Amino acid sequence: MLRMEIALFLVLAFVAFIYFSAEKKHTTLHRTFSVLLIVVLFHLVFDGITVYTVNHLETVPRLLNDAFHRLFIGTMILIFYLFYRYIAILVENETGKPDRLRLPARIYLVFAELGDMLLPIHYAVTPQGNYSDGIHVVFCYLSVAFYFLLGAGLLLKNLKDINKKARMAIGIACLVELIGTLLQGIHHTWLISGMGITLITLAFYLILENPDILRAELTEQKMSMLYLKSQVNPHFLYNTLDTIRIQAQLNGDGKVAELLMQLVDFFRMSIKVDRPMVTLDDEMELLEAYMELMCYRYPELRCECDIDPDLGGAQVPNFILQPIVENSLLHGLKNKGYRGEVKISAQRTPQGCMEICVRDSGSGFADGKKAEIDEMLRTYDRQAPKLTGNSIGVLNVQKRIKLLCGREYGLSYTENEAGGITAHILLPLEGETK
Amino acid sequence: MNNLRVLLVDDEIMIREGFKRLFDWAAHGCEVVGEAADGMEALARIDALNPDIVIMDINIPIMNGLKVIGLSRIKHPDTAFIIVSGYDDFSYCREALRLQITDYILKPVNYEEFGTCIDNLKISMFHRKNEQKAEPQEERTIVSVTRYMQEHLAEEISLSVLAEEFHLSPQYISQLFKSEIGVGFLSYLTSIRMEKAKKLLLSTALSIAEVSEQSGYGDYRVFTKTFKKSEGVTPSQYRRDFLEDSGKSKA
């Protein structure tokens, strides 16, 4: 029997390792489960020791034997109390109704633990193996039955209000408690309490405390926070900006009014990022709004676009041009005091693809930088996504083009003879043939 | 030509003030005769004033703008409704089209473009009036001039070309447009060129450059820019939106 206890201990130790190393939310429910896991591990240790000592009554001193037995039963009662607490918290979370039996359950716990420590233990010796019986064990059965009834009562009372997963977990726990106790009651020598406890803990773990589910929940929570932070109601933004714009124009400040108009245009377009592919026209519109604002801020900056009008309907990955142009501005033209030109052109290549070029007259690549960028763009699939900083970055653009259009397309850079660099974006032209 | 009477409906006072003071109504032959800040008030004002044009916001208190239009439509079939809204939601647009509104403008309003919208409204009123007079007694000069323009859209048309064709002075023709239609010669020309371009975009498979040429624009860049300014979208977007939309309704 000792081997079973060791196996159970190893299984739960493994579960505990995964559970504690995973990222999770810190709620009462998860804290209770953490405590439960630790107590169960201790319990299995005492269980194993007791299985040994109870069968070696002659060699192990009586005092030691009693002490381990009391620890074994004591942790078991604590575990059943924790099972009940876990179920109660679960039901409380689902229904919002507070658990009124919390205090009685706690008082009974103190009572039961006192009983465990003080009541006399009697050992029954049989040819199949030894076990304890008498008042001490009856008391232990009573405790298990008490917490079982509380748990089952909670389940039945709130059956309709709790979700399927919680119902399943609580149901399994109650069923295992019932069957385990009955079997143990009939076959005293089986000593299967450890198995029952492990099964219930595993059920909770697999159904409710699975790290994958918890991580997904956590990620979702973080995402929605980010979403809320980034999304002021857009209509509030438009309307307020518009009111300011009209006031500016009424005050005779036409330039401010015009800029606000551009800003609203840019916002309006940039919130439409829910589609992976957009038309080149849409993409250019966003870019033009961005460039007009930048050109106003830096009057010596010029921007020129030359787009083949029949390519306007071609599908391109969303939001690829603005990051590239922003890159040209920040790394090329900024060093020249934003004096210079950005030229954006799009044309059909002889091979039937589309090539978009962003050519700037900036400072060009620093020594060695070209090779570094080429390498990064070539090994894009081995690069970790960079989420820091304010811009989406060229790596992200490269990744999305490769993902959405295919590996033969993508972004590359060349140096201009007259200074500055040109970004070449090669894209398929499927939208046209349809 | 009489001044067109305009009613402004928007719940924000600043927006109404902006419309009143920042757009040159007089230059476009219009006059603001009233304002309303909510749906009920708008309904009452439309009944009391019987305006030629109603500038309508959708999201207004008590009753939304589309509902107001729906209720007023029967009693005031000739009133032109121009929706000015911050929502470019497609369902709104569809509802608005069903109510036969004149135009749908997105906030923030560019007052220059708004002038184009008023001009187009006048031109369509002029065309409708001509169609109603079925019997061509003695055709008025302006009607012949506009017909000539319609028929020679792909060619170069200017005041001097027209002057030669009709043996009139360019100044006189220019005056004629102002007094008969209420818009300048160039606005009229641009407007009918855009109409032609839209027709070609939707009913033919011509390339943008070809559409541009047939609508009288030698340089497609100028055409694309003008189209964008007047319709809010580029020519290819316009064609695609329509095709997608009809695809959707077929499905």
Interface residues (C-beta under 8 A of the other chain):
Chain A: H235 Y238 N239 L241 D242 T243 R245 I246 Q247 Q249 L250 L260 M261 V264 R268 T279 D281 D282 P309 D310 G312 G313
Chain B: E12 M14 I15 E17 G18 R21 L22 G86 Y87 D88 K107 P108 V109 N110 S207 I208 A209 S212 Y220 R221 T224 V233 T234 P235 S236 Q237 R239 R240
